[in-house]
Amino acid sequence: MIPEIIQKWHNVVETKNIDLLDDILSDDAKLYSPVVHTVQEGKQITKMYLIGAAMTLGNDDFKYVREVYDNGFALLEFETKLDGIFVNGVDMISWNSENKITDFKVMIRPLKAVNAVHKIMGEALSKMNMPIKNET
């Protein structure tokens, strides 16, 4: 059975309604990016990075291909194409007893995909006046 918070996350992904992020992110949410060394801490910055990811990866090719759930944790494997490059990755999501996401970690492979995500997500974040850090 899919945990309620993951059902809500799927709704965000499917509808592309980013306003729903306010309802599912904890105030102290943390985002672990595949291209930024430092942890992004806080609801607002986590939301901005997830919006950037939606703008970058959330295309018509995006799909979750495998999901594993545990108590307060989910691993969601995804696939997509980005500028003709195959992207395979996982979202590792943890949540609290209030059903709010506390940690969101994204891992991507292969290296060619990581480089493409870094470039294109950097452009998306710049449009939101939030330049991506050049840390890797």
Legacy VTK file of the C-alpha trace (Angstrom):
# vtk DataFile Version 3.0
C-alpha trace
ASCII
DATASET POLYDATA
POINTS 136 float
0.000 0.000 0.000
1.323 3.430 -0.958
1.830 5.710 2.071
-0.452 8.753 2.123
2.394 11.259 1.842
3.756 9.451 -1.236
0.280 9.518 -2.790
0.309 13.287 -2.224
3.801 13.529 -3.760
2.594 11.578 -6.815
-0.278 14.050 -7.097
2.209 16.942 -7.170
4.241 15.179 -9.881
1.222 14.215 -11.993
-0.665 17.511 -11.778
2.451 19.706 -11.710
0.598 21.736 -9.049
3.583 23.084 -7.134
1.324 24.916 -4.680
0.629 21.501 -3.124
4.246 21.420 -1.923
3.301 23.806 0.886
1.006 21.121 2.285
3.485 18.254 2.200
6.820 19.832 3.200
7.805 20.176 6.838
9.092 23.592 7.929
12.531 22.062 8.564
12.643 20.058 5.309
16.068 19.316 3.837
16.958 18.690 0.221
20.016 16.738 -0.856
20.775 17.568 -4.488
22.794 15.389 -6.860
24.693 18.461 -8.054
25.050 20.688 -4.965
27.423 19.625 -2.198
25.691 21.403 0.681
22.346 20.347 2.109
19.570 22.826 1.311
17.737 23.446 4.588
14.249 24.830 5.149
10.853 24.563 3.529
11.239 27.483 1.104
14.587 26.489 -0.386
13.522 22.838 -0.553
10.381 23.939 -2.382
12.415 26.045 -4.839
14.734 23.139 -5.656
11.778 20.776 -6.123
10.179 23.330 -8.450
13.468 23.521 -10.370
13.545 19.724 -10.577
9.950 19.684 -11.832
10.872 22.229 -14.509
13.937 20.167 -15.450
12.990 16.513 -15.071
9.203 16.597 -14.998
8.709 16.198 -18.719
6.427 13.806 -20.636
9.059 11.038 -20.431
9.251 11.103 -16.618
7.970 8.015 -14.840
8.540 6.162 -11.602
9.537 2.586 -12.390
9.975 1.106 -8.896
8.974 2.072 -5.378
9.975 0.685 -1.979
8.379 1.771 1.285
9.410 1.409 4.898
8.284 3.077 8.097
8.618 6.802 7.338
10.790 6.256 4.256
10.296 5.654 0.549
12.669 5.047 -2.324
11.228 5.911 -5.724
13.275 5.024 -8.802
12.587 7.153 -11.866
13.519 7.388 -15.519
13.259 10.199 -18.014
15.049 11.742 -20.974
16.604 15.166 -20.907
17.780 16.658 -24.201
18.020 13.123 -25.589
20.028 11.866 -22.595
18.678 8.932 -20.565
18.347 9.837 -16.876
17.944 7.177 -14.190
17.629 8.184 -10.578
16.052 7.744 -7.195
14.139 9.999 -4.870
14.702 9.026 -1.239
11.952 10.590 0.830
11.569 10.611 4.619
8.609 12.015 6.514
7.548 12.674 10.081
4.544 11.605 12.168
2.613 14.616 10.838
2.917 13.209 7.299
5.217 16.015 6.182
8.367 15.437 4.140
11.489 16.061 6.224
14.228 14.851 3.877
14.305 14.628 0.092
17.451 13.167 -1.456
17.927 12.816 -5.212
20.559 10.593 -6.783
21.072 10.488 -10.578
23.086 8.398 -13.006
24.910 8.185 -15.420
27.462 11.002 -15.296
26.257 12.398 -18.619
22.791 12.766 -17.038
24.183 14.445 -13.912
25.981 16.990 -16.081
22.833 17.671 -18.126
20.718 18.083 -14.982
23.321 20.440 -13.502
23.269 22.650 -16.591
19.519 22.684 -17.243
18.459 22.896 -13.594
20.920 25.740 -13.105
19.156 27.609 -15.903
15.740 26.877 -14.360
16.841 28.055 -10.903
18.367 31.198 -12.410
14.953 32.058 -13.850
13.677 31.943 -10.259
16.576 34.200 -9.179
18.123 31.262 -7.335
21.387 30.354 -9.052
22.644 26.840 -8.485
25.931 26.652 -6.607
28.924 25.414 -8.558
29.776 22.816 -5.932
29.956 19.170 -6.914
LINES 1 137
136 0 1 2 3 4 5 6 7 8 9 10 11 12 13 14 15 16 17 18 19 20 21 22 23 24 25 26 27 28 29 30 31 32 33 34 35 36 37 38 39 40 41 42 43 44 45 46 47 48 49 50 51 52 53 54 55 56 57 58 59 60 61 62 63 64 65 66 67 68 69 70 71 72 73 74 75 76 77 78 79 80 81 82 83 84 85 86 87 88 89 90 91 92 93 94 95 96 97 98 99 100 101 102 103 104 105 106 107 108 109 110 111 112 113 114 115 116 117 118 119 120 121 122 123 124 125 126 127 128 129 130 131 132 133 134 135
